[in-house]
Amino acid sequence: MRTRRIDLLPLPNCHGKTPMVYNGKAIGTSNLPIYAAARWLLDNGAAFPDDIVETYRGETLCMSGNAGELAKWTVEETTHGNPSLVLRHWKAFETLGESSLAAKTAESVSVALPAWEGGS
């Protein structure tokens, strides 16, 4: 079992999808980065299901968990009464013949790395 570090980059406008970086490579953006990162790592052979995924903002650990378990879940916002978040099982888009959406996002994302992450 190994630990996989995902760096979450700051957003210029402080809201929206968070850019994710693994080993200096932009892997996509997500509103739920730990879950999307776990799916990306598994889909791209960068992690095994029993590996630990950790998300960081700078040197601050945000969340961590088992890659295989994290990949199974997502969070959705409910609209009945008071807004709340519900953890539910994640399902790929079977009708499109796609695996994880997170695995496809890295190709369409351009993220400028800050100097402390190896950017210019």
C-alpha atoms as one frame of an Amber mdcrd trajectory, in Angstrom:
protein
   0.000   0.000   0.000   1.342   3.413  -1.027   0.196   6.953  -0.421  -0.719
   9.087  -3.463  -0.570  12.858  -2.991  -2.949  15.068  -4.969  -2.224  18.795
  -4.873  -5.257  21.067  -5.096  -4.418  24.369  -6.737  -5.925  27.668  -5.654
  -8.677  29.142  -7.778  -8.304  32.747  -8.958 -11.957  33.578  -8.154 -12.174
  31.368  -5.018 -15.037  29.207  -6.329 -15.635  26.613  -9.000 -13.986  23.344
  -9.876 -10.659  22.729  -8.145  -7.639  21.937 -10.370  -5.919  18.691  -9.316
  -2.232  17.847  -9.850  -0.565  14.444  -9.410   3.235  14.194  -9.669   3.398
  17.594 -11.395   0.746  16.654 -14.000  -2.688  18.288 -14.204  -5.220  15.467
 -13.979  -8.441  17.461 -14.179 -10.775  19.684 -12.208 -13.609  18.738  -9.890
 -16.004  20.046  -7.263 -15.283  16.769  -5.419 -11.537  16.397  -5.935 -10.729
  13.472  -3.626 -13.369  11.247  -5.242 -12.482  12.292  -8.802  -8.746  11.930
  -8.092  -9.228   8.404  -6.730 -11.120   7.401  -9.894  -8.465   8.997 -12.111
  -5.628   7.214 -10.288  -7.352   3.835 -10.590  -8.463   4.374 -14.221  -4.929
   5.341 -15.265  -3.097   2.584 -13.395  -1.421   5.090 -11.059  -2.807   3.479
  -7.892  -4.120   0.205  -6.560  -7.466   0.012  -4.744  -5.767  -0.347  -1.355
  -3.514   2.720  -1.854  -4.188   5.852   0.198  -5.158   9.081  -1.587  -4.401
  12.363   0.174  -5.431  15.806  -1.049  -3.378  18.850  -0.053  -3.700  22.617
  -0.338  -0.087  23.694  -0.036   1.224  21.652   2.890  -2.189  21.310   4.556
  -3.781  17.862   4.377  -7.440  18.278   3.385  -8.799  14.734   3.137  -7.502
  11.206   2.809  -8.887   7.745   2.255  -8.598   4.404   0.534  -8.543   4.811
  -3.285 -10.847   1.860  -3.926 -13.463   3.097  -1.473 -13.253   6.763  -2.488
 -13.745   5.855  -6.158 -17.106   4.268  -5.312 -18.623   7.465  -3.907 -19.709
  10.972  -4.824 -21.621  13.738  -3.061 -24.844  15.280  -4.281 -26.765  18.268
  -3.020 -30.380  17.661  -2.100 -33.145  20.181  -2.657 -35.812  18.959  -0.234
 -36.193  21.419   2.645 -32.866  22.617   3.950 -30.005  22.064   1.509 -27.805
  19.173   2.589 -25.184  16.909   1.089 -25.693  13.187   0.596 -22.937  10.645
   0.033 -24.047   8.173  -2.650 -22.534   5.503  -4.868 -20.957   6.894  -8.028
 -21.929   5.430 -11.417 -20.057   5.839 -14.675 -21.926   6.998 -17.746 -22.614
   3.520 -19.136 -24.598   4.806 -22.126 -21.546   6.641 -23.445 -19.233   3.656
 -23.097 -17.047   5.782 -20.798 -15.210   4.732 -17.705 -14.516   7.478 -15.211
 -15.194  11.049 -16.300 -12.171  12.086 -14.244  -9.913  10.035 -16.511 -11.059
  12.041 -19.535 -10.741  15.532 -18.060  -6.946  15.766 -17.968  -6.765  15.942
 -21.750  -8.976  19.044 -21.856  -7.587  20.915 -18.849  -4.845  23.499 -19.019
  -3.554  24.452 -15.596  -0.701  26.858 -14.954   1.328  25.458 -12.081   2.481
  27.932  -9.445   6.248  28.335  -8.972   6.239  26.136  -5.867   4.776  23.294
  -7.997   7.395  23.582 -10.743   5.635  26.163 -12.915   7.256  29.222 -14.405
